[in-house]
């Protein structure tokens, strides 16, 4: 089993969130949509103990779980991605088995396994109908606990009843007939083993083989924090991966105690096994941070009170310190006030615009009817906000009912002719910066969790708004990578080793050159951006490339293309190269579909580093807090046998705004990725700059 080395950059750790509510009632039963009183089951995901229920957590709920019961212990993360969809990722520790039979490879570490679950709600509970859901457990990978199930729930007062049917691990006891077997004989027998190298969804097994009924009751006690659980399960634990487990009873019972954002549970399983769990939950929609920020500047209702005109020194001060806006140029043209600059503090567009508008409107003479704010990012004008001064003043002074700030301005493409009339100073000269990094790897043979942390020191020189030289040095300050027993894995592959030398790269030195490259960028036509770059582009590759991106303001669809010629860097020194070289490039499509609110689909279609051709599909979901959760998969013309363990490249990530960790408004984000297995197929070049990131403010997805 192999792992890659995902990385994230964060400056602090401090999340505030709202606890899940649990409510009991002593009144006679009248059906109503009850408060959510869910808790996690042993494998992760909303359920009782071993069995799932049809219940869903509140949308955006993220639960971090640890459970321990005899032969197994589980670490899992469960996320309520949509109100109707739950996803769970899990690591399992099998205490009765070793990671491998070779002590030199993995010592005495016990067996670890990865798993993914998903559950979908078919319909919600009503007065007469139950809540109904179906799901898949451990549906990719080695499938130790692979199961399919359909389950329904009905609440009556403080009691919540569920009844379900399971296949696979949940249905091993075979206490009922598989209904699909009556339709087709192929459903009577469940295929064994895994196909290929694992990591693929085993569709051929779904709803096949023995089936079992399972049922349960959850009781909300009069003491609000305490919930009691009782279930009847459909697994007999014969030929379990951990060995045949003695089952004295198919009844399991337990209790869950809610305390703030924590849930502690205790259970008794199989009539002979004591288990426990600890869970921490936060809601990615409601999580927030207390902010210390200046009060909004007042706007006079009568602008004729400004006979002396605009005090530009005071205006610049207010823009920077109250609105977090760094001006580059200010002009007045007849009845228009025009401001060029960059927002550096406030990530929410409406609040940022209101603060800038208030700072300007507080001093405007009566003859100014329009404010034009041209916002820059990466030294390029990105979007122009045209504010109607009269409507804006009415909205912020509440002079009229049912007015809001967002309706007082429009976002549009900056006018190129008007931009040419404005003189702005190029951002030139030297720059430096420091940020932290953290590399982590789970499921390694030497140690389950391995890490490397330190700082990136950036420096460069900007010659003008279009061209500059950028560099980053990597300094490692703490790590446990010295525990590696091997560097290159022993898997024989027909693919060039474009990524599987990763251990050599991350352990060569505590001081290294991460990148060093020249970069040019420009908006070459309205909404059409271009860039070119060349040098040491990332840890493993150097070369040259170019990119085009068409991204209209506030469009839900953007597309572009990139093309790169690269050569593999040496892991023996910072500036040498190996012989391997290739072209890599993609057609890139970015789409925010209206039928899935707050989501973005990205398609990268082309040739990857190992010269394999295919598509990488990325799905990202944004929550109200600004946190983003995503998953991606690269499907290429490399077969599962050629790829090796995992069958194809896939991964997951969480992107977190720095603003959630600071008491003052701030911009920027950190990303925590998880790549279950990283091999050589479907691997893209990690380009140091991507135009989709540089132009984010034109049609914001993250905020």
C-alpha positions as CSV (number, residue, x, y, z in Angstrom):
1,X,0.0,0.0,0.0
2,X,1.4,3.4,-1.0
3,X,0.6,6.9,-0.1
4,X,1.5,10.3,-1.7
5,X,2.4,13.4,0.2
6,X,-0.4,16.0,0.2
7,X,0.4,19.5,1.4
8,X,-1.4,22.4,3.0
9,X,-0.5,25.9,4.1
10,X,-2.2,27.4,7.2
11,X,-1.2,30.2,9.6
12,X,-3.3,29.2,12.7
13,X,-5.9,26.8,13.9
14,X,-9.0,28.3,15.6
15,X,-12.6,27.4,14.5
16,X,-15.8,28.5,16.1
17,X,-18.9,26.6,15.3
18,X,-22.5,26.0,16.4
19,X,-23.3,22.7,18.2
20,X,-25.9,20.3,16.9
21,X,-29.2,20.7,18.7
22,X,-31.0,17.9,20.4
23,X,-34.5,18.4,21.7
24,X,-36.9,16.2,23.6
25,X,-40.6,16.7,23.9
26,X,-43.1,15.5,26.6
27,X,-46.1,16.7,24.6
28,X,-48.5,14.3,22.9
29,X,-47.2,13.2,19.5
30,X,-48.1,15.5,16.6
31,X,-45.9,15.0,13.6
32,X,-43.5,17.8,12.7
33,X,-40.1,18.2,11.2
34,X,-38.0,17.3,14.3
35,X,-34.8,19.0,15.3
36,X,-31.7,17.1,14.1
37,X,-30.4,14.7,16.8
38,X,-28.1,12.6,14.7
39,X,-24.9,10.9,15.7
40,X,-22.2,8.8,14.0
41,X,-22.0,5.0,13.7
42,X,-18.8,3.0,14.2
43,X,-17.7,3.2,10.5
44,X,-18.5,6.9,10.3
45,X,-21.7,8.4,8.8
46,X,-25.1,9.0,10.5
47,X,-26.4,5.8,12.0
48,X,-26.8,3.7,15.1
49,X,-23.8,1.4,15.9
50,X,-23.0,-0.9,13.1
51,X,-26.0,-0.1,10.9
52,X,-26.9,3.1,9.0
53,X,-30.2,5.0,9.2
54,X,-32.0,7.2,6.7
55,X,-31.3,10.3,8.7
56,X,-29.0,13.0,7.5
57,X,-27.0,15.6,9.5
58,X,-27.6,19.3,8.9
59,X,-26.2,20.5,5.6
60,X,-22.6,21.4,5.9
61,X,-22.0,19.2,9.0
62,X,-18.4,17.9,9.2
63,X,-17.8,15.2,11.8
64,X,-14.3,13.9,12.7
65,X,-14.6,10.5,14.3
66,X,-12.5,7.9,16.2
67,X,-14.1,4.6,17.2
68,X,-12.6,1.5,18.8
69,X,-14.3,-1.9,19.2
70,X,-12.1,-4.9,19.7
71,X,-10.4,-6.1,16.6
72,X,-11.0,-2.9,14.7
73,X,-10.6,0.8,15.2
74,X,-11.6,3.5,12.7
75,X,-10.6,7.1,11.9
76,X,-13.2,8.7,9.7
77,X,-14.5,12.1,8.4
78,X,-18.1,12.4,7.4
79,X,-19.5,15.4,5.5
80,X,-23.1,16.4,4.7
81,X,-22.2,17.6,1.3
82,X,-25.8,18.4,0.3
83,X,-29.0,18.1,2.4
84,X,-29.6,14.9,0.5
85,X,-26.1,13.5,0.3
86,X,-23.6,12.3,2.9
87,X,-20.0,11.3,2.1
88,X,-17.5,9.5,4.5
89,X,-13.8,8.8,4.2
90,X,-12.3,6.3,6.5
91,X,-9.0,4.6,7.6
92,X,-9.5,1.2,9.3
93,X,-6.9,-0.5,11.6
94,X,-7.2,-4.3,11.8
95,X,-5.5,-5.2,15.0
96,X,-5.4,-9.0,14.2
97,X,-3.3,-8.6,11.0
98,X,0.1,-7.1,10.2
99,X,0.6,-4.5,7.4
100,X,2.8,-7.0,5.6
101,X,4.7,-10.3,6.2
102,X,8.0,-8.5,5.8
103,X,9.3,-7.0,9.1
104,X,11.9,-5.0,7.1
105,X,9.2,-3.3,5.1
106,X,6.6,-2.5,7.8
107,X,7.9,-3.7,11.1
108,X,5.1,-4.7,13.5
109,X,2.6,-2.1,12.2
110,X,-1.0,-3.5,11.9
111,X,-3.0,-3.6,8.7
112,X,-4.5,-0.3,7.5
113,X,-7.2,0.1,4.9
114,X,-8.9,3.0,3.3
115,X,-12.6,3.2,2.5
116,X,-15.2,5.6,1.1
117,X,-19.0,5.6,1.8
118,X,-21.9,7.6,0.3
119,X,-25.5,7.9,1.2
120,X,-28.4,9.5,-0.7
121,X,-31.8,10.5,0.6
122,X,-34.7,9.5,-1.7
123,X,-37.4,11.5,0.2
124,X,-37.9,13.2,3.5
125,X,-40.2,12.1,6.3
126,X,-43.7,13.4,6.2
127,X,-46.7,12.9,8.6
128,X,-47.5,9.5,7.0
129,X,-44.4,8.5,5.0
130,X,-41.0,7.6,6.4
131,X,-37.7,9.1,5.5
132,X,-36.0,6.8,2.9
133,X,-32.3,6.6,1.9
134,X,-29.9,4.2,0.1
135,X,-26.2,4.0,0.3
136,X,-22.9,2.3,-0.5
137,X,-20.2,1.5,2.1
138,X,-16.6,1.0,1.2
139,X,-17.5,1.0,-2.5
140,X,-14.0,1.6,-3.8
141,X,-10.6,0.1,-2.9
142,X,-10.1,-3.3,-1.3
143,X,-13.8,-3.4,-0.1
144,X,-13.3,-5.0,3.3
145,X,-16.7,-3.7,4.4
146,X,-18.4,-3.2,1.0
147,X,-22.1,-3.0,1.4
148,X,-25.2,-1.7,-0.2
149,X,-28.4,-0.8,1.7
150,X,-31.8,0.7,1.6
151,X,-33.2,2.0,4.9
152,X,-36.2,3.9,6.1
153,X,-36.9,5.9,9.3
154,X,-40.0,7.1,11.1
155,X,-40.1,9.2,14.2
156,X,-42.7,9.0,16.9
157,X,-42.2,11.4,19.8
158,X,-38.8,10.7,21.4
159,X,-38.4,7.4,19.5
160,X,-36.9,7.1,16.0
161,X,-37.4,3.7,14.4
162,X,-35.5,2.4,11.4
163,X,-35.8,-0.7,9.2
164,X,-33.4,-1.6,6.3
165,X,-32.1,-4.2,4.0
166,X,-28.3,-4.7,3.4
167,X,-26.1,-6.6,1.0
168,X,-22.5,-7.4,1.3
169,X,-20.9,-6.9,4.7
170,X,-24.3,-5.7,6.1
171,X,-26.1,-8.7,4.7
172,X,-23.7,-11.6,5.4
173,X,-26.2,-13.4,7.8
174,X,-28.6,-13.8,4.9
175,X,-31.7,-13.7,7.1
176,X,-34.0,-12.8,4.2
177,X,-34.3,-13.5,0.5
178,X,-32.5,-11.1,-1.9
179,X,-35.5,-9.6,-3.8
180,X,-33.3,-9.0,-6.9
181,X,-32.5,-12.7,-7.1
182,X,-36.2,-13.2,-8.0
183,X,-35.7,-10.9,-11.0
184,X,-32.4,-12.3,-12.3
185,X,-30.2,-15.3,-11.3
186,X,-27.0,-13.2,-11.5
187,X,-28.1,-11.4,-8.3
188,X,-28.1,-14.6,-6.3
189,X,-24.4,-14.9,-6.0
190,X,-21.9,-12.1,-5.0
191,X,-18.6,-12.1,-6.9
192,X,-15.6,-12.4,-4.6
193,X,-12.3,-10.6,-4.5
194,X,-11.4,-7.3,-6.2
195,X,-10.8,-6.6,-9.8
196,X,-7.5,-5.3,-11.1
197,X,-5.4,-3.3,-8.7
198,X,-8.3,-2.1,-6.5
199,X,-9.5,1.5,-6.2
200,X,-12.3,1.1,-8.7
201,X,-16.0,1.0,-8.0
202,X,-17.1,-2.7,-8.2
203,X,-20.5,-2.2,-9.9
204,X,-20.7,-5.9,-10.7
205,X,-21.2,-6.6,-7.0
206,X,-24.0,-4.2,-6.2
207,X,-27.1,-5.7,-4.5
208,X,-25.8,-9.2,-5.2
209,X,-25.5,-12.2,-2.9
210,X,-27.1,-12.8,0.5
211,X,-29.3,-10.0,1.9
212,X,-30.3,-9.3,5.5
213,X,-32.8,-7.1,7.3
214,X,-31.6,-4.8,10.0
215,X,-33.5,-2.6,12.3
216,X,-33.1,-0.2,15.2
217,X,-34.5,2.3,17.6
218,X,-33.0,5.6,18.8
219,X,-34.5,7.1,22.0
220,X,-34.0,10.8,22.9
221,X,-34.0,10.7,26.8
222,X,-35.6,13.5,28.8
223,X,-32.0,14.5,29.6
224,X,-31.2,16.4,26.5
225,X,-27.5,15.4,25.9
226,X,-28.2,11.7,26.1
227,X,-29.4,9.4,23.3
228,X,-29.9,5.7,23.7
229,X,-29.6,3.2,20.7
230,X,-30.6,-0.4,20.1
231,X,-30.1,-2.3,16.8
232,X,-30.5,-5.7,15.3
233,X,-27.8,-6.2,12.6
234,X,-27.6,-8.5,9.6
235,X,-23.9,-9.5,9.7
236,X,-22.8,-12.9,11.2
237,X,-19.0,-12.0,11.2
238,X,-18.1,-15.4,9.8
239,X,-15.0,-15.2,7.6
240,X,-14.5,-11.6,8.7
241,X,-11.2,-10.0,7.5
242,X,-10.1,-9.8,11.1
243,X,-10.9,-13.5,11.5
244,X,-14.1,-15.2,12.5
245,X,-15.6,-13.0,15.3
246,X,-17.7,-14.7,17.9
247,X,-21.3,-13.3,17.9
248,X,-23.3,-14.2,21.0
249,X,-26.1,-11.8,19.9
250,X,-27.1,-9.8,16.9
251,X,-28.5,-7.1,19.2
252,X,-26.2,-4.2,19.8
253,X,-27.0,-1.4,22.2
254,X,-25.3,1.9,23.1
255,X,-25.5,5.5,24.3
256,X,-24.3,8.8,22.8
257,X,-23.6,11.8,25.0
258,X,-23.6,15.3,23.3
259,X,-21.4,18.0,24.8
260,X,-20.9,21.2,22.9
261,X,-19.4,20.1,19.5
262,X,-18.3,16.7,20.9
263,X,-20.2,13.4,21.0
264,X,-19.0,10.5,23.2
265,X,-20.5,7.1,22.7
266,X,-20.3,3.8,24.4
267,X,-21.7,0.5,23.0
268,X,-21.9,-3.2,23.6
269,X,-21.7,-5.3,20.4
270,X,-22.2,-9.0,19.4
271,X,-23.1,-9.8,23.1
272,X,-19.4,-9.8,24.0
273,X,-17.5,-6.7,22.8
274,X,-17.3,-3.2,24.4
275,X,-16.7,-0.3,22.1
276,X,-16.4,3.5,22.4
277,X,-16.1,6.5,20.2
278,X,-15.2,10.2,20.2
279,X,-16.6,12.6,17.6
280,X,-16.1,16.3,16.9
281,X,-18.5,18.2,14.6
282,X,-18.5,21.6,13.1
283,X,-20.8,23.1,10.5
284,X,-19.1,24.4,7.3
285,X,-22.0,26.7,6.6
286,X,-22.2,28.4,10.0
287,X,-18.6,28.3,11.2
288,X,-17.3,31.8,11.8
289,X,-14.8,33.9,13.6
290,X,-15.4,36.9,15.9
291,X,-14.1,39.9,14.0
292,X,-12.6,43.2,15.2
293,X,-13.1,45.7,12.3
294,X,-13.8,49.4,12.0
295,X,-17.4,50.7,12.0
296,X,-18.9,51.5,8.6
297,X,-18.4,55.2,7.7
298,X,-21.6,57.3,7.7
299,X,-22.9,58.7,4.4
300,X,-24.6,62.1,4.6
301,X,-28.1,62.2,3.3
302,X,-27.5,65.8,1.9
303,X,-24.3,65.8,-0.2
304,X,-24.6,69.6,-0.6
305,X,-23.0,69.7,2.8
306,X,-19.6,69.0,1.1
307,X,-18.9,72.4,-0.5
308,X,-15.1,72.1,0.0
309,X,-14.9,69.1,-2.3
310,X,-12.9,65.9,-1.7
311,X,-10.1,65.7,0.8
312,X,-7.9,63.1,-1.0
313,X,-5.6,62.5,1.9
314,X,-8.5,61.7,4.2
315,X,-10.1,59.6,1.4
316,X,-6.9,57.5,0.9
317,X,-6.7,57.0,4.7
318,X,-10.3,55.8,4.9
319,X,-10.0,53.6,1.9
320,X,-7.0,51.8,3.3
321,X,-7.8,51.6,7.0
322,X,-11.6,51.3,6.9
323,X,-12.3,49.6,3.5
324,X,-9.1,47.5,3.2
325,X,-8.5,49.0,-0.3
326,X,-5.1,50.0,-1.7
327,X,-5.6,52.9,-4.2
328,X,-3.5,53.0,-7.4
329,X,-5.2,56.0,-9.1
330,X,-8.0,58.4,-8.3
331,X,-9.6,60.7,-10.9
332,X,-12.7,62.8,-11.3
333,X,-14.3,63.1,-14.8
334,X,-17.3,65.4,-15.0
335,X,-20.0,63.6,-13.0
336,X,-18.0,60.4,-12.4
337,X,-15.6,59.5,-9.6
338,X,-13.1,56.8,-10.8
339,X,-11.0,54.7,-8.4
340,X,-8.3,52.1,-9.4
341,X,-6.9,49.8,-6.8
342,X,-6.9,46.5,-5.0
343,X,-8.9,45.0,-2.2
344,X,-6.5,43.5,0.4
345,X,-8.7,42.7,3.4
346,X,-12.4,41.9,2.9
347,X,-13.2,38.7,1.0
348,X,-17.0,39.2,0.7
349,X,-17.7,41.3,-2.4
350,X,-20.7,43.1,-1.1
351,X,-19.2,44.2,2.2
352,X,-16.0,45.2,0.4
353,X,-17.9,47.3,-2.1
354,X,-20.1,48.9,0.6
355,X,-17.0,50.0,2.6
356,X,-15.3,51.5,-0.5
357,X,-18.6,53.2,-1.5
358,X,-19.1,54.7,1.9
359,X,-15.5,56.0,2.1
360,X,-16.0,57.8,-1.2
361,X,-19.7,58.9,-0.8
362,X,-18.9,60.5,2.6
363,X,-17.0,63.2,0.7
364,X,-18.6,63.4,-2.7
365,X,-20.0,66.8,-3.9
366,X,-23.6,66.8,-5.2
367,X,-22.6,66.9,-8.9
368,X,-21.1,63.3,-8.8
369,X,-23.7,60.8,-9.8
370,X,-21.5,57.7,-10.5
371,X,-18.6,55.9,-8.8
372,X,-16.5,53.6,-10.8
373,X,-14.2,51.2,-8.9
374,X,-11.7,49.3,-11.1
375,X,-10.3,46.4,-9.0
376,X,-7.0,44.8,-9.7
377,X,-5.4,41.5,-8.9
378,X,-2.0,40.3,-9.9
379,X,-1.4,43.7,-11.4
380,X,-4.2,43.3,-13.9
381,X,-7.5,45.2,-13.9
382,X,-10.1,42.5,-13.4
383,X,-13.6,44.0,-12.8
384,X,-15.2,47.4,-12.8
385,X,-18.0,48.1,-10.3
386,X,-20.3,51.0,-11.4
387,X,-22.2,52.4,-8.4
388,X,-25.2,54.7,-8.7
389,X,-24.5,57.2,-6.0
390,X,-28.1,58.2,-5.3
391,X,-29.3,54.6,-5.0
392,X,-26.3,53.7,-2.9
393,X,-26.9,56.6,-0.5
394,X,-30.6,55.6,-0.1
395,X,-29.6,52.0,0.6
396,X,-26.9,52.7,3.3
397,X,-29.0,55.4,5.0
398,X,-32.2,53.4,4.8
399,X,-33.9,56.3,3.1
400,X,-36.2,53.9,1.2
401,X,-37.7,50.5,2.2
402,X,-36.6,47.2,0.6
403,X,-33.3,48.5,-0.8
404,X,-30.0,46.7,-0.5
405,X,-26.4,47.6,-1.4
406,X,-26.0,44.9,-4.1
407,X,-28.8,46.3,-6.2
408,X,-27.0,49.7,-6.4
409,X,-24.0,48.6,-8.4
410,X,-23.2,46.5,-11.4
411,X,-20.1,44.4,-12.1
412,X,-18.7,44.6,-15.6
413,X,-15.7,44.3,-17.9
414,X,-13.3,47.3,-17.4
415,X,-13.5,49.7,-20.4
416,X,-10.2,49.4,-22.2
417,X,-10.5,52.9,-23.7
418,X,-11.1,54.5,-20.3
419,X,-8.3,52.4,-18.8
420,X,-5.9,53.9,-21.3
421,X,-6.7,57.4,-20.1
422,X,-5.7,56.6,-16.5
423,X,-2.1,56.6,-15.4
424,X,-1.3,54.0,-12.8
425,X,2.1,53.3,-11.3
426,X,3.5,49.9,-12.3
427,X,4.2,47.7,-9.3
428,X,7.9,47.2,-9.8
429,X,10.9,46.3,-7.6
430,X,11.9,43.5,-5.3
431,X,9.5,41.6,-3.1
432,X,9.8,38.9,-0.4
433,X,7.4,36.8,1.5
434,X,7.2,33.9,4.0
435,X,4.6,31.2,4.4
436,X,4.4,27.9,6.2
437,X,4.0,24.4,4.7
438,X,3.0,21.0,6.0
439,X,3.4,17.8,4.1
440,X,1.6,14.8,5.5
441,X,1.1,11.2,4.5
442,X,-1.2,8.6,5.9
443,X,-1.1,4.8,5.7
444,X,2.7,4.4,5.2
445,X,4.2,0.9,5.9
446,X,6.9,2.4,8.3
447,X,4.5,4.6,10.2
448,X,0.8,5.3,9.8
449,X,1.3,9.1,9.9
450,X,4.4,10.8,8.5
451,X,5.0,14.5,8.2
452,X,7.3,17.3,7.2
453,X,6.9,21.0,8.1
454,X,8.7,24.2,7.5
455,X,8.6,27.5,5.7
456,X,8.7,28.7,2.1
457,X,10.7,31.9,1.6
458,X,9.6,33.7,-1.6
459,X,11.5,36.5,-3.4
460,X,11.5,38.0,-6.8
461,X,11.7,41.1,-8.9
462,X,8.9,42.7,-10.9
463,X,10.0,44.7,-13.9
464,X,6.5,46.0,-14.7
465,X,2.9,44.9,-14.4
466,X,3.4,42.2,-17.0
467,X,6.8,40.6,-16.3
468,X,8.7,39.4,-13.2
469,X,11.1,36.8,-11.8
470,X,9.8,34.6,-9.0
471,X,11.5,32.1,-6.7
472,X,10.7,30.0,-3.6
473,X,13.1,28.3,-1.3
474,X,11.9,25.4,0.9
475,X,13.3,25.1,4.5
476,X,12.3,22.0,6.4
477,X,12.2,22.5,10.2
478,X,10.6,19.3,11.5
479,X,9.8,15.9,10.0
480,X,9.8,12.1,10.6
481,X,10.7,11.1,7.1
482,X,13.9,9.6,8.5
483,X,11.8,6.5,9.3
484,X,11.5,5.6,5.6
485,X,12.6,2.0,5.0
486,X,12.8,2.5,1.2
487,X,12.6,5.2,-1.4
488,X,11.4,4.0,-4.8
489,X,8.7,1.4,-4.5
490,X,9.3,-2.0,-6.1
491,X,6.3,-2.1,-8.4
492,X,7.3,-2.8,-12.0
493,X,5.4,-0.4,-14.3
494,X,5.6,0.4,-18.0
495,X,5.0,4.0,-17.2
496,X,7.8,6.5,-16.8
497,X,8.3,7.4,-13.1
498,X,7.0,10.9,-13.3
499,X,5.8,11.1,-9.6
500,X,6.9,7.9,-7.8
501,X,10.3,9.3,-7.0
502,X,8.5,11.5,-4.4
503,X,10.4,10.1,-1.4
504,X,13.7,11.1,-2.9
505,X,12.6,14.6,-3.6
506,X,11.2,15.2,-0.1
507,X,14.2,13.8,1.8
508,X,17.2,15.0,-0.2
509,X,17.9,18.1,1.8
510,X,16.4,20.4,4.5
511,X,17.1,23.4,2.2
512,X,16.0,23.3,-1.4
513,X,14.9,25.4,-4.4
514,X,11.2,24.8,-4.9
515,X,10.9,27.0,-8.0
516,X,12.7,29.8,-9.9
517,X,11.1,31.1,-13.1
518,X,10.2,34.1,-15.2
519,X,6.6,35.0,-15.7
520,X,4.6,37.2,-18.1
521,X,0.9,37.9,-18.1
522,X,-1.6,40.2,-19.8
523,X,-5.3,40.6,-20.7
524,X,-4.7,40.5,-24.5
525,X,-8.4,41.1,-25.4
526,X,-11.6,41.7,-23.4
527,X,-12.0,38.7,-21.0
528,X,-9.1,36.9,-22.7
529,X,-6.0,36.4,-20.4
530,X,-2.6,35.1,-21.4
531,X,0.5,34.0,-19.5
532,X,3.9,32.5,-20.3
533,X,6.5,31.1,-17.9
534,X,9.8,29.3,-17.9
535,X,12.4,28.0,-15.5
536,X,12.2,25.6,-12.5
537,X,8.4,25.3,-12.3
538,X,7.9,22.9,-9.4
539,X,9.7,20.4,-7.2
540,X,10.0,17.7,-9.9
541,X,9.9,19.6,-13.2
542,X,11.4,22.5,-15.1
543,X,10.6,23.9,-18.5
544,X,8.4,26.4,-20.3
545,X,4.7,26.9,-20.9
546,X,1.9,29.2,-21.8
547,X,-1.8,29.5,-21.0
548,X,-4.9,31.2,-22.4
549,X,-8.1,31.7,-20.5
550,X,-11.4,33.2,-21.6
551,X,-13.4,34.3,-18.5
552,X,-16.2,36.9,-18.8
553,X,-17.2,38.8,-15.7
554,X,-19.7,36.8,-13.6
555,X,-20.0,34.1,-16.2
556,X,-20.7,30.5,-15.0
557,X,-18.6,29.1,-17.8
558,X,-14.9,29.7,-18.5
559,X,-12.5,27.8,-20.7
560,X,-8.9,27.9,-21.8
561,X,-5.8,25.9,-22.8
562,X,-2.3,25.4,-21.5
563,X,0.7,23.8,-23.2
564,X,4.0,23.0,-21.6
565,X,7.4,21.4,-22.5
566,X,9.1,20.1,-19.4
567,X,12.0,18.0,-18.2
568,X,12.3,16.1,-15.0
569,X,14.5,17.7,-12.3
570,X,17.2,15.8,-10.5
571,X,16.5,14.8,-6.9
572,X,20.3,14.7,-6.4
573,X,20.8,18.5,-6.5
574,X,18.7,21.6,-6.9
575,X,19.6,22.6,-10.5
576,X,20.3,19.4,-12.4
577,X,17.9,17.5,-14.7
578,X,17.3,13.8,-15.6
579,X,16.8,12.7,-19.2
580,X,13.0,12.4,-19.2
581,X,11.2,15.2,-21.1
582,X,7.7,15.5,-22.5
583,X,5.0,17.8,-23.7
584,X,1.9,18.2,-21.5
585,X,-1.1,20.3,-21.8
586,X,-4.8,20.5,-21.5
587,X,-8.1,22.1,-22.7
588,X,-9.5,23.4,-19.4
589,X,-13.3,24.0,-18.8
590,X,-14.7,25.5,-15.6
591,X,-18.5,25.3,-15.1
592,X,-20.7,26.4,-12.2
593,X,-24.0,24.5,-13.0
594,X,-27.2,26.2,-11.9
595,X,-28.8,22.9,-10.9
596,X,-26.1,22.3,-8.3
597,X,-25.9,25.6,-6.3
598,X,-22.4,26.6,-5.0
599,X,-20.6,24.0,-7.0
600,X,-17.9,24.1,-9.7
601,X,-17.0,21.3,-12.2
602,X,-13.5,21.5,-13.8
603,X,-12.5,19.4,-16.8
604,X,-8.8,19.2,-17.8
605,X,-8.6,17.3,-21.1
606,X,-5.3,16.4,-22.7
607,X,-1.9,14.8,-22.1
608,X,-0.4,14.2,-18.7
609,X,3.2,13.9,-17.6
610,X,3.5,10.2,-18.3
611,X,2.4,10.9,-21.9
612,X,-1.0,9.3,-21.1
613,X,-4.1,11.0,-22.5
614,X,-7.4,11.5,-20.8
615,X,-9.4,13.8,-18.6
616,X,-9.2,15.0,-15.0
617,X,-12.6,15.8,-13.5
618,X,-12.7,18.0,-10.4
619,X,-15.9,18.6,-8.3
620,X,-15.9,21.4,-5.8
621,X,-18.6,22.4,-3.3
622,X,-18.6,25.8,-1.5
623,X,-20.2,26.3,1.8
624,X,-21.5,29.6,3.3
625,X,-18.4,30.1,5.5
626,X,-16.3,30.1,2.3
627,X,-14.8,26.6,3.0
628,X,-14.6,24.5,-0.1
629,X,-14.6,20.7,-0.3
630,X,-13.5,19.0,-3.5
631,X,-12.7,15.6,-5.1
632,X,-11.0,14.8,-8.4
633,X,-10.2,11.8,-10.5
634,X,-8.0,11.4,-13.6
635,X,-9.2,8.8,-16.2
636,X,-6.6,8.2,-18.9
637,X,-5.7,5.5,-21.5
638,X,-3.5,3.8,-18.9
639,X,-5.1,0.5,-17.8
640,X,-5.5,-0.4,-14.1
641,X,-2.8,-3.0,-14.5
642,X,-0.3,-0.5,-15.9
643,X,-1.2,2.1,-13.3
644,X,-0.8,-0.2,-10.3
645,X,-2.4,-0.1,-6.9
646,X,-5.4,2.2,-6.9
647,X,-6.1,1.8,-10.6
648,X,-6.3,5.6,-11.3
649,X,-5.3,8.9,-9.8
650,X,-7.8,10.4,-7.4
651,X,-7.8,12.7,-4.4
652,X,-9.8,15.0,-2.1
653,X,-9.2,18.4,-0.5
654,X,-10.6,21.1,1.8
655,X,-9.8,24.7,1.1
656,X,-10.2,27.0,4.1
657,X,-10.2,30.9,4.1
658,X,-7.6,32.4,6.4
659,X,-10.3,34.8,7.5
660,X,-11.8,32.0,9.7
661,X,-8.6,32.0,11.8
662,X,-8.0,35.7,12.3
663,X,-9.9,38.4,14.3
664,X,-9.2,41.0,11.6
665,X,-10.6,40.6,8.1
666,X,-8.1,38.9,5.7
667,X,-7.9,37.3,2.3
668,X,-6.1,34.2,1.2
669,X,-6.7,30.5,1.6
670,X,-5.0,27.3,2.8
671,X,-5.7,23.8,1.3
672,X,-5.6,20.4,3.0
673,X,-5.4,17.6,0.4
674,X,-5.7,13.9,0.8
675,X,-4.4,11.6,-2.0
676,X,-5.1,8.0,-1.0
677,X,-2.5,6.6,-3.5
678,X,-0.3,8.5,-5.8
679,X,1.3,6.8,-8.8
680,X,2.4,7.9,-12.3
681,X,-0.7,7.8,-14.4
682,X,-3.0,10.8,-14.7
683,X,-0.4,13.2,-13.1
684,X,-0.5,16.9,-14.2
685,X,2.3,19.4,-14.1
686,X,1.9,21.6,-10.9
687,X,2.1,24.9,-12.7
688,X,3.3,27.6,-10.3
689,X,0.6,30.1,-11.5
690,X,-2.9,29.3,-13.0
691,X,-5.0,31.9,-14.7
692,X,-8.2,30.5,-13.1
693,X,-6.7,31.5,-9.7
694,X,-5.4,34.9,-10.9
695,X,-8.8,35.9,-12.3
696,X,-10.9,34.5,-9.5
697,X,-12.5,37.9,-8.7
698,X,-14.1,38.1,-12.2
699,X,-16.6,35.4,-11.4
700,X,-16.0,34.4,-7.8
701,X,-16.5,30.8,-6.7
702,X,-14.4,31.0,-3.6
703,X,-14.7,34.0,-1.3
